[in-house]
């Protein structure tokens, strides 16, 4: 499946029509629901397979960010044959009380995995936390870069963003319009 085919399938699966209230409080008649591609096992599997070549050489652990990155990293790990860590927004106060569950990140080259990147803020925050745990993190990988400044903000934090699809790819898959 080509990148354009994947973009077309993601766009048609995730673009919902109706009445929606956006985070900003604004009202919209369409909404991009990223969880729809994560909940579709066939589409998620195709996306993960297409992401494998984007994994930087030397990566030892894939670290998926809560919540959307968890489904993506699990599928990606299966295709790449790499262990996964599941990164919480904050360590839970009970049980293991860990920030990163699953594979150990200490003294390992870690690739942060996310579903959709807008500002890059959560990746930057989680990368700082992973680095504090002893991980080497230089790169992040996402399914979709919304092209709203995230890559630039991450570069300022010393993180290179790799994206399977961009907002532009989603727009091109429909011929016109803005992807959200």
Buried (B, 14 or more C-beta within 10 A) or exposed (E): EEBEEBBBBBBEBBBEEEEBEEEEEEEBEEBBBBEBBBEBEEBBBBBBBBBEEBBEEEBBBBBBBBEBBBBBBBBBBEBBEBBBBBBBEEBEEEEEEBBBBBBBBEEBBBBBBBBBBBBBEBBBBBBEBBBEBEBBBBBBBBBBBBBEEBBEBBEEBEBEBBBBBBBEBBBBBBEEEEBB
